[in-house]
Amino acid sequence: MTIDQKTLDRFKPFYGRSDTDAASFEQNRRLPDDLVQQMAEAKLLKLLVPEVYGGLESHPSTFVELLIEASRADAAVGWFIMIANTSGSLAASLPEEWSQRLYADDANAITVGVAAPNGKGVREGDGLRVSGRWPFGSGCHNANWILGGTMVTEDDSGPAQMVLAFFDRNDVTIHDNWQVSGLCGTGSNDIEVANAFVPAGRWTVSGEHPRIGTPLYRFPHLGLLALGVCAVSLGIAQRAIDEFIDLATAKVPTGSRRSLADRSSAQSDLAIATARLGSARSYVHECIDHAWQSASSEGKLSLDHKARLRLAAANATWSAAEAVDKLYHAAGGSSIYHTNRLQKCFRDVHVSTQHMMVGQQMFEVTGKVMLGIDPKSPL
């Protein structure tokens, strides 16, 4: 496992926000601009941007570990960092002019977006005219540029091509509908554009090889996104372990003379949750390492490498949810109070499991690849 400890240590100040801050994130249903601006100035949102455009071009394992620690402090912060960075990885695929303008010329630019192809685009000169509405536009209030997956047709009869188009924030309408059970502070409202003009080159074709061929960009964009989602989930589960240990040593359950920590069932539940989380985390890094070796030596990832990255991400996400569930129930009635962080871990992790990149269907898709069956799904 290749970890850049210097990078991890550099961003530690952003992990220490208090529970009071976390409560305000939930109440406001978004992160504050001052915190996001500080992260941008520190390059925390350029972990996956190529070095040539002022990014850090970090190893995927460093990216995962940083997200785990950020999400351990607060899941909304980790989620925002994940979305901004995976969007930023597209700087390796955009035409040179737009990579320079979006990421290098504005050192603190923030890009977010949704890859789902909900937009419809038509050619207009050298550019595109796009309309569409996308749910789950995480971080949209804090961004300068917002991307949306768009199906582009040359005419009504021709085949459609999927692109990821970048919209100026001023062209995007944000619908204030992020009223949800968990990850409340991510500001993941619906975003919409109506006849927005996207000038020539301010998009990248989904699935095409990136223009920059260093090992990081041999990892598929959606593969990095899946790794990011699972890393946030792992961080949430680690916070649940922290909270349960604090609770168990102090709580004396009703009708008992012993602390919760003295109960064999609590000891067993904690050990099982910890082992489940640790094994899932290790498998993520094992799959990253194998893929990185192939990206470095062969310049590409095989279908098997891509499938195992997605399997590791789905497994880690659902293992994290199982670990949180076990500790939530082991904590008893204490876990339902807003003053107990376990209830937030429970809510947050069960929102992360609903992300399509790590959904239950990924086990079927990756199993097909292992059996030599065409998954009929892009990995």
Steps between C-alpha positions, in 0.01 A plus 500: 500500500648833389402780737632856488510571872621854439181579309283337767669699776474821300122492506447392861376846607189446289406183688461661839175691457280470809165327539348849520623562147360165387159596641506832312593318177190284544275791588616710204507192270831609349858581596593862576681694230787594730588136572481405132715798403762398757503147357539636148788729597677205666459290182294245688260503205776437244619160616417342162576796274816448286815662631537694176186696593601565859350184648654238728432197276483280808516121511146352532589343837594843636169632369311218675682541832451875502128458438474245780653742748295797375177298519592370843488863612187584301339307215376811317853642486638171372224472240562851370874436475424180310265663247727799436806282449342238273361783287847654497652179363334588168767767452701212353234449232386849404669673207817683602338843472220421744713305744722806520212746535295303753777373726830681445394858429271499804701330773197482731240387249255238626329254267222259595229322307296197408607243240152355443401576138187701578583786267414531134736692274495607138779643291508873455797606294808360673321487834201337664160623609397297805189457714452259787442444868717285727428386857777466759699808402727482805685821583322698229471814716876514552622435144620721216431236236240224500509205262212288378487181298343583162388297199593686183347430160613640168137487382176330601586178319866457589653305789552685828840557659538541876711793615573665833435867439618778732253781568577843635344525847299801381323283242385246759175512698522333842174351626486510879373145554775331705272392785640159590582260782880504483800678348284806554789747487609409146258739327413235242210687345363450151683708241357612167604681183264627229648561156842565651775555245818298552784633282718271291709261706351570842401136526656157494364190331409236757711185476773643278863462606621811688733733317754466785627145529664481843392200716234686699301576187495138390250456782148559360331818616203303635738254663661786695152621591408156637820492705413842637151394606632194680771704673238736642305196622809354666564830677142511629536147638830584667329793673228259618767279656652803675160607632406152616822460699440833675139409573565144615758599759267760655153349466341274759194347328167519679460213745872421502781567745770460238601735223409416143870436440487209746235317300629214286252581223629857476859378493419252225303755292785752520760242398292373207427854375869592523614188314236541231602860443873425501473212254287704261747789517794267432326346199445847353872574522594156366289557188639852458857370524442232234333751270777756554767245409318425175444870425870567557645202310243445225341842471148365543264311727342172399129436537585279797688784672207736446252242626699431816531871577122528478452183706732631770314831508156338527622252760658775712186713490267220604747367758515848650121510520492159669761612753306817582175303533659257744630777724184708476294209629758402761487851647133462587265792550786749538569485128174671399573838658624791291771552761640157415707495182412134434160601363670732250738223394198273450319756285804603299627152414159387380486791258845409364383143425240643263758647262477319166878454482490260796147360477419134556489445125879542489544156659312342210690702239842419642404136552419474131845627410661236722296231326593623155150631427458832320369735774342731239587786732788747474748467786 
